[in-house]
Every structure is written in C-alpha cells, then in structure tokens.
Amino acid sequence: MPLDIQIVRTAGSDQTGVYTVKLTGSLDTLTAPDLEKELTPVMARCGKDLMFDLAGLKFISSAGLRVFSMVRKQLKERGGMASFISLQPQITEVFAIIKALPGVGMFTSEAEFDSYIAARQRIVQNGQNGQV
C-alpha cells in the first residue's frame, strides 16, 4: 500500500510555525524513505514542534518508527517534541509499546494538541522553563 504525505504549516511563520504532517496508507520499509525525504526540508524550517495526523495511517513498521524516532530526537534537541493525533487502533497499539519513550506526545485531536501548544507558548512568553 502506498503512502500519501501532506505537509501543511498550521500556525506561525516558517521558523516558528507548527507543521502538520498527514499520513495516509502504509508507513513501511518501502515508504519510510519517502517520508524521510519529505521531512528533511520541513525539519530545517519548522520550530520546535511537529504534529503528525495519523487518521489515515493503516500500518506502520519499524522503518516508520525509525523515521519518527529521528524526528523526535531532532526536535528534542531544540527543546520541542513530536506529537501524534487521530491514531487508528492498530497504530495506537504500536505506540502503546513505545509510549515509554520520552518526548513523544499523543493527543486525541488537533484541538487538544492546539491547546497544549498554546499553553507551552504562554509559559515561554512568561519566561518560565518551558515545562507544561
């Protein structure tokens, strides 16, 4: 099954904006390199946070998890995190296995993620240490 990748800047400027990466299909050994290629310029211009909308993702393999891990590591170095919304049950099961990984945020909806990001921005604006 192919992977459809849609990347949209959802808020802010290129350097501070939050980008949403919508994935539809299968993220596996064949498609993970495509995602990695598409994410390279996004990672260069996005701020601290990146959101993955996985409503259309039907399957993920270790190759897909490796891409998410790479993104998570880069964002963590910037003081940010990768977040995931709208996971299908089979994807939720895979994430339950890796949920112990620090720096991975999972949200039930884009609205919940937006609320979290707004809280983080208020903390930074108020000069606090960035913890929510």
MDAnalysis code that builds the backbone (N, CA, C; Angstrom):
import MDAnalysis as mda
import numpy as np

u = mda.Universe.empty(396, n_residues=132, atom_resindex=np.repeat(np.arange(132), 3), trajectory=True)
u.add_TopologyAttr("name", ["N", "CA", "C"] * 132)
u.add_TopologyAttr("resid", np.arange(1, 133))
u.add_TopologyAttr("resname", ["MET", "PRO", "LEU", "ASP", "ILE", "GLN", "ILE", "VAL", "ARG", "THR", "ALA", "GLY", "SER", "ASP", "GLN", "THR", "GLY", "VAL", "TYR", "THR", "VAL", "LYS", "LEU", "THR", "GLY", "SER", "LEU", "ASP", "THR", "LEU", "THR", "ALA", "PRO", "ASP", "LEU", "GLU", "LYS", "GLU", "LEU", "THR", "PRO", "VAL", "MET", "ALA", "ARG", "CYS", "GLY", "LYS", "ASP", "LEU", "MET", "PHE", "ASP", "LEU", "ALA", "GLY", "LEU", "LYS", "PHE", "ILE", "SER", "SER", "ALA", "GLY", "LEU", "ARG", "VAL", "PHE", "SER", "MET", "VAL", "ARG", "LYS", "GLN", "LEU", "LYS", "GLU", "ARG", "GLY", "GLY", "MET", "ALA", "SER", "PHE", "ILE", "SER", "LEU", "GLN", "PRO", "GLN", "ILE", "THR", "GLU", "VAL", "PHE", "ALA", "ILE", "ILE", "LYS", "ALA", "LEU", "PRO", "GLY", "VAL", "GLY", "MET", "PHE", "THR", "SER", "GLU", "ALA", "GLU", "PHE", "ASP", "SER", "TYR", "ILE", "ALA", "ALA", "ARG", "GLN", "ARG", "ILE", "VAL", "GLN", "ASN", "GLY", "GLN", "ASN", "GLY", "GLN", "VAL"])
u.atoms.positions = np.array([
    [0.847, -1.175, 0.000],
    [0.000, 0.000, 0.000],
    [0.896, 1.242, 0.000],
    [0.624, 2.208, -0.862],
    [1.435, 3.427, -0.910],
    [1.183, 4.327, 0.300],
    [2.011, 5.349, 0.423],
    [1.877, 6.331, 1.486],
    [1.656, 7.696, 0.863],
    [0.559, 8.356, 1.249],
    [0.304, 9.727, 0.828],
    [0.760, 10.640, 1.952],
    [1.571, 11.643, 1.609],
    [2.133, 12.569, 2.590],
    [1.675, 13.972, 2.248],
    [1.004, 14.619, 3.191],
    [0.597, 16.018, 3.034],
    [1.185, 16.799, 4.196],
    [1.899, 17.876, 3.874],
    [2.519, 18.696, 4.909],
    [1.961, 20.100, 4.814],
    [1.429, 20.589, 5.943],
    [0.779, 21.892, 5.987],
    [1.307, 22.668, 7.180],
    [1.660, 23.939, 6.951],
    [2.024, 24.814, 8.080],
    [0.713, 25.287, 8.679],
    [0.491, 24.955, 9.942],
    [-0.801, 25.235, 10.562],
    [-0.820, 26.505, 11.387],
    [0.344, 27.021, 11.747],
    [0.365, 28.242, 12.560],
    [1.751, 28.857, 12.520],
    [1.816, 30.170, 12.684],
    [3.094, 30.856, 12.829],
    [3.842, 31.035, 11.526],
    [5.060, 31.574, 11.652],
    [5.922, 31.795, 10.499],
    [6.654, 30.503, 10.161],
    [7.421, 30.522, 9.075],
    [8.173, 29.326, 8.689],
    [9.081, 28.847, 9.811],
    [9.754, 29.758, 10.503],
    [10.705, 29.353, 11.528],
    [10.050, 29.010, 12.863],
    [8.886, 29.548, 13.145],
    [8.252, 29.287, 14.435],
    [6.949, 28.510, 14.303],
    [6.534, 28.256, 13.092],
    [5.243, 27.628, 12.881],
    [5.195, 26.171, 13.266],
    [3.982, 25.711, 13.493],
    [3.737, 24.302, 13.738],
    [3.319, 23.697, 12.403],
    [3.964, 22.632, 12.039],
    [3.638, 21.928, 10.809],
    [2.873, 20.660, 11.147],
    [1.884, 20.357, 10.308],
    [1.129, 19.114, 10.435],
    [1.488, 18.229, 9.256],
    [1.843, 16.992, 9.562],
    [2.170, 16.004, 8.544],
    [1.064, 14.958, 8.569],
    [0.248, 14.937, 7.510],
    [-0.859, 13.981, 7.415],
    [-0.401, 12.787, 6.588],
    [-0.518, 11.606, 7.192],
    [-0.090, 10.383, 6.523],
    [-1.290, 9.486, 6.264],
    [-1.377, 8.972, 5.038],
    [-2.442, 8.057, 4.655],
    [-1.815, 6.865, 3.952],
    [-2.163, 5.674, 4.409],
    [-1.642, 4.468, 3.777],
    [-0.779, 3.663, 4.715],
    [0.374, 3.238, 4.201],
    [1.258, 2.345, 4.929],
    [2.647, 2.963, 5.062],
    [3.145, 3.035, 6.288],
    [4.491, 3.546, 6.543],
    [5.369, 2.342, 6.861],
    [6.102, 1.899, 5.851],
    [6.877, 0.666, 5.980],
    [8.247, 0.833, 5.335],
    [8.923, -0.264, 5.115],
    [10.279, -0.239, 4.553],
    [10.320, 0.454, 3.198],
    [9.287, 0.293, 2.399],
    [9.262, 0.903, 1.073],
    [8.932, 2.387, 1.107],
    [8.091, 2.814, 2.049],
    [7.613, 4.198, 2.053],
    [8.323, 5.108, 3.057],
    [8.990, 4.530, 4.056],
    [9.681, 5.352, 5.057],
    [10.723, 6.280, 4.437],
    [11.503, 5.845, 3.440],
    [12.454, 6.777, 2.814],
    [11.766, 7.979, 2.163],
    [10.561, 7.776, 1.622],
    [9.809, 8.886, 1.034],
    [9.441, 9.910, 2.107],
    [8.978, 9.417, 3.256],
    [8.628, 10.318, 4.344],
    [9.861, 11.067, 4.836],
    [10.947, 10.354, 4.999],
    [12.182, 10.988, 5.459],
    [12.612, 12.095, 4.489],
    [12.519, 11.829, 3.199],
    [12.869, 12.824, 2.179],
    [11.962, 14.055, 2.264],
    [10.668, 13.820, 2.440],
    [9.713, 14.935, 2.537],
    [9.925, 15.752, 3.815],
    [10.351, 15.088, 4.889],
    [10.522, 15.775, 6.171],
    [11.811, 16.595, 6.257],
    [12.808, 16.274, 5.451],
    [14.101, 16.959, 5.548],
    [13.963, 18.478, 5.445],
    [13.303, 19.027, 4.416],
    [13.177, 20.495, 4.370],
    [12.262, 21.053, 5.465],
    [11.267, 20.280, 5.878],
    [10.362, 20.724, 6.943],
    [11.136, 20.852, 8.253],
    [11.966, 19.869, 8.549],
    [12.749, 19.911, 9.778],
    [13.714, 21.090, 9.776],
    [14.166, 21.501, 8.608],
    [15.081, 22.633, 8.514],
    [14.375, 23.957, 8.802],
    [13.052, 24.035, 8.520],
    [12.366, 25.313, 8.702],
    [11.369, 25.348, 9.843],
    [11.003, 24.205, 10.392],
    [9.993, 24.248, 11.453],
    [10.621, 24.683, 12.772],
    [9.768, 25.082, 13.677],
    [10.218, 25.487, 15.007],
    [10.544, 24.268, 15.848],
    [10.004, 24.243, 17.037],
    [10.312, 23.170, 17.984],
    [9.374, 21.981, 17.888],
    [8.206, 22.167, 17.313],
    [7.183, 21.128, 17.377],
    [6.682, 20.735, 15.996],
    [6.342, 19.467, 15.880],
    [5.808, 18.923, 14.642],
    [4.679, 17.967, 15.014],
    [3.567, 18.084, 14.314],
    [2.410, 17.238, 14.598],
    [2.184, 16.276, 13.433],
    [1.985, 15.014, 13.759],
    [1.654, 14.003, 12.772],
    [0.186, 13.632, 12.947],
    [-0.602, 13.814, 11.890],
    [-2.002, 13.399, 11.873],
    [-2.036, 12.012, 11.235],
    [-2.340, 11.007, 12.038],
    [-2.264, 9.621, 11.576],
    [-3.638, 8.997, 11.349],
    [-4.649, 9.826, 11.144],
    [-6.011, 9.306, 10.943],
    [-6.078, 8.334, 9.776],
    [-5.289, 8.565, 8.738],
    [-5.333, 7.711, 7.559],
    [-4.238, 6.660, 7.498],
    [-3.411, 6.580, 8.527],
    [-2.327, 5.598, 8.531],
    [-2.882, 4.237, 8.925],
    [-2.708, 3.259, 8.064],
    [-3.269, 1.922, 8.292],
    [-2.250, 0.940, 8.854],
    [-0.959, 1.182, 8.603],
    [0.079, 0.248, 9.026],
    [1.377, 1.010, 9.261],
    [2.152, 0.579, 10.261],
    [3.478, 1.132, 10.494],
    [4.422, -0.006, 10.848],
    [5.614, 0.049, 10.274],
    [6.643, -0.946, 10.580],
    [7.770, -0.276, 11.360],
    [8.780, -1.049, 11.688],
    [9.924, -0.488, 12.413],
    [10.624, 0.592, 11.595],
    [10.563, 0.516, 10.283],
    [11.163, 1.555, 9.442],
    [10.442, 2.895, 9.644],
    [9.119, 2.843, 9.771],
    [8.359, 4.061, 10.048],
    [8.645, 4.591, 11.431],
    [8.751, 3.696, 12.403],
    [9.083, 4.115, 13.761],
    [10.462, 4.760, 13.813],
    [11.382, 4.275, 12.982],
    [12.726, 4.856, 12.927],
    [12.652, 6.319, 12.462],
    [11.807, 6.606, 11.473],
    [11.651, 7.991, 11.000],
    [11.088, 8.852, 12.126],
    [10.063, 8.372, 12.810],
    [9.502, 9.125, 13.929],
    [10.545, 9.346, 15.021],
    [11.357, 8.344, 15.280],
    [12.398, 8.453, 16.299],
    [13.431, 9.508, 15.914],
    [13.805, 9.539, 14.643],
    [14.757, 10.537, 14.155],
    [14.197, 11.951, 14.332],
    [12.941, 12.125, 13.961],
    [12.284, 13.432, 14.098],
    [12.211, 13.818, 15.573],
    [11.797, 12.875, 16.409],
    [11.699, 13.127, 17.844],
    [13.037, 13.576, 18.419],
    [14.106, 12.917, 18.035],
    [15.432, 13.258, 18.534],
    [15.836, 14.676, 18.126],
    [15.610, 15.015, 16.857],
    [15.963, 16.358, 16.378],
    [15.153, 17.437, 17.090],
    [13.868, 17.193, 17.278],
    [13.022, 18.168, 17.952],
    [13.378, 18.283, 19.430],
    [13.695, 17.181, 20.057],
    [14.083, 17.203, 21.466],
    [15.335, 18.046, 21.664],
    [16.278, 17.964, 20.724],
    [17.492, 18.782, 20.797],
    [17.174, 20.275, 20.736],
    [16.044, 20.637, 20.140],
    [15.598, 22.034, 20.047],
    [14.702, 22.432, 21.213],
    [14.425, 21.497, 22.087],
    [13.516, 21.765, 23.193],
    [12.065, 21.551, 22.828],
    [11.812, 20.845, 21.746],
    [10.450, 20.606, 21.292],
    [10.086, 19.146, 21.353],
    [9.018, 18.790, 20.631],
    [8.599, 17.395, 20.601],
    [7.759, 17.096, 19.376],
    [7.697, 15.819, 19.063],
    [6.817, 15.307, 18.025],
    [5.521, 14.881, 18.693],
    [4.407, 15.227, 18.066],
    [3.102, 14.863, 18.605],
    [2.311, 14.114, 17.541],
    [1.421, 13.258, 18.010],
    [0.661, 12.400, 17.112],
    [-0.815, 12.486, 17.480],
    [-1.666, 12.694, 16.456],
    [-3.106, 12.776, 16.693],
    [-3.839, 11.769, 15.816],
    [-5.049, 11.449, 16.230],
    [-6.002, 10.653, 15.449],
    [-5.443, 9.305, 15.010],
    [-4.872, 8.568, 15.952],
    [-4.303, 7.263, 15.639],
    [-5.396, 6.210, 15.500],
    [-5.271, 5.366, 14.489],
    [-6.148, 4.211, 14.327],
    [-5.817, 3.203, 15.435],
    [-6.741, 2.323, 15.812],
    [-6.486, 1.379, 16.907],
    [-5.213, 0.543, 16.735],
    [-4.947, 0.083, 15.513],
    [-3.764, -0.739, 15.304],
    [-2.475, 0.073, 15.449],
    [-2.535, 1.355, 15.129],
    [-1.367, 2.230, 15.293],
    [-1.218, 2.589, 16.772],
    [-2.342, 2.804, 17.453],
    [-2.310, 3.068, 18.893],
    [-1.634, 1.922, 19.624],
    [-1.907, 0.696, 19.196],
    [-1.290, -0.478, 19.824],
    [0.229, -0.444, 19.683],
    [0.715, -0.096, 18.507],
    [2.166, 0.013, 18.297],
    [2.735, 1.117, 19.179],
    [2.047, 2.245, 19.240],
    [2.526, 3.360, 20.060],
    [2.462, 3.028, 21.545],
    [1.515, 2.186, 21.948],
    [1.453, 1.774, 23.351],
    [2.730, 1.042, 23.737],
    [3.272, 0.306, 22.805],
    [4.511, -0.422, 23.052],
    [5.675, 0.552, 23.236],
    [5.701, 1.636, 22.467],
    [6.825, 2.588, 22.533],
    [6.514, 3.822, 23.375],
    [5.352, 3.850, 24.003],
    [4.924, 5.031, 24.754],
    [5.914, 5.438, 25.841],
    [6.697, 4.510, 26.312],
    [7.671, 4.805, 27.356],
    [8.780, 5.727, 26.861],
    [8.866, 5.938, 25.546],
    [9.903, 6.816, 25.029],
    [9.638, 8.257, 25.444],
    [10.603, 8.935, 26.037],
    [10.391, 10.334, 26.409],
    [10.317, 11.223, 25.176],
    [9.551, 12.283, 25.277],
    [9.476, 13.250, 24.189],
    [8.463, 12.924, 23.116],
    [7.616, 11.933, 23.342],
    [6.579, 11.601, 22.379],
    [5.248, 12.003, 22.979],
    [4.533, 12.892, 22.308],
    [3.227, 13.325, 22.779],
    [2.137, 12.710, 21.925],
    [1.088, 12.225, 22.568],
    [-0.042, 11.670, 21.843],
    [-1.298, 12.418, 22.271],
    [-2.093, 12.840, 21.293],
    [-3.277, 13.645, 21.550],
    [-4.472, 13.033, 20.823],
    [-5.653, 13.227, 21.371],
    [-6.849, 12.652, 20.767],
    [-7.337, 13.446, 19.560],
    [-6.963, 14.736, 19.482],
    [-7.435, 15.564, 18.379],
    [-6.490, 16.736, 18.158],
    [-6.692, 17.414, 17.036],
    [-5.905, 18.613, 16.748],
    [-6.223, 19.710, 17.762],
    [-7.479, 19.792, 18.205],
    [-7.855, 20.799, 19.203],
    [-7.102, 20.585, 20.512],
    [-6.975, 19.334, 20.945],
    [-6.221, 19.051, 22.164],
    [-4.752, 19.427, 21.987],
    [-4.186, 19.118, 20.813],
    [-2.800, 19.486, 20.525],
    [-2.642, 21.009, 20.525],
    [-3.580, 21.724, 19.872],
    [-3.519, 23.184, 19.823],
    [-3.551, 23.781, 21.229],
    [-4.371, 23.232, 22.106],
    [-4.448, 23.697, 23.484],
    [-3.110, 23.496, 24.194],
    [-2.497, 22.350, 23.966],
    [-1.196, 22.054, 24.567],
    [-0.133, 23.037, 24.070],
    [-0.096, 23.259, 22.757],
    [0.889, 24.181, 22.171],
    [0.674, 25.601, 22.687],
    [-0.581, 26.019, 22.802],
    [-0.873, 27.359, 23.323],
    [-0.357, 27.500, 24.753],
    [-0.546, 26.475, 25.562],
    [-0.052, 26.508, 26.947],
    [1.466, 26.598, 26.981],
    [2.127, 25.842, 26.120],
    [3.602, 25.899, 26.057],
    [4.074, 27.293, 25.667],
    [3.392, 27.902, 24.701],
    [3.797, 29.229, 24.244],
    [3.592, 30.263, 25.344],
    [2.514, 30.144, 26.104],
    [2.287, 31.078, 27.215],
    [3.385, 30.952, 28.263],
    [3.805, 29.730, 28.535],
    [4.872, 29.505, 29.520],
    [6.171, 30.162, 29.051],
    [6.511, 29.969, 27.779],
    [7.745, 30.555, 27.241],
    [7.648, 32.083, 27.257],
    [6.516, 32.633, 26.875],
    [6.331, 34.083, 26.879],
    [6.443, 34.660, 28.285],
    [6.046, 33.894, 29.274],
    [6.115, 34.358, 30.668],
    [7.481, 34.112, 31.281],
    [8.433, 33.574, 30.484],
    [9.785, 33.400, 30.959],
    [10.006, 32.203, 31.864],
    [9.111, 31.233, 31.807],
    [9.284, 30.048, 32.647],
    [10.161, 29.044, 31.909],
    [10.402, 27.912, 32.495],
    [11.382, 26.964, 31.970],
    [10.907, 26.095, 30.829],
    [9.717, 26.305, 30.301],
    [9.244, 25.545, 29.144],
    [8.506, 24.267, 29.488],
    [8.314, 23.977, 30.763],
    [7.582, 22.780, 31.158],
    [6.092, 23.121, 31.274],
    [5.247, 22.237, 30.786],
    [3.804, 22.445, 30.868],
    [3.273, 21.717, 32.067],
])
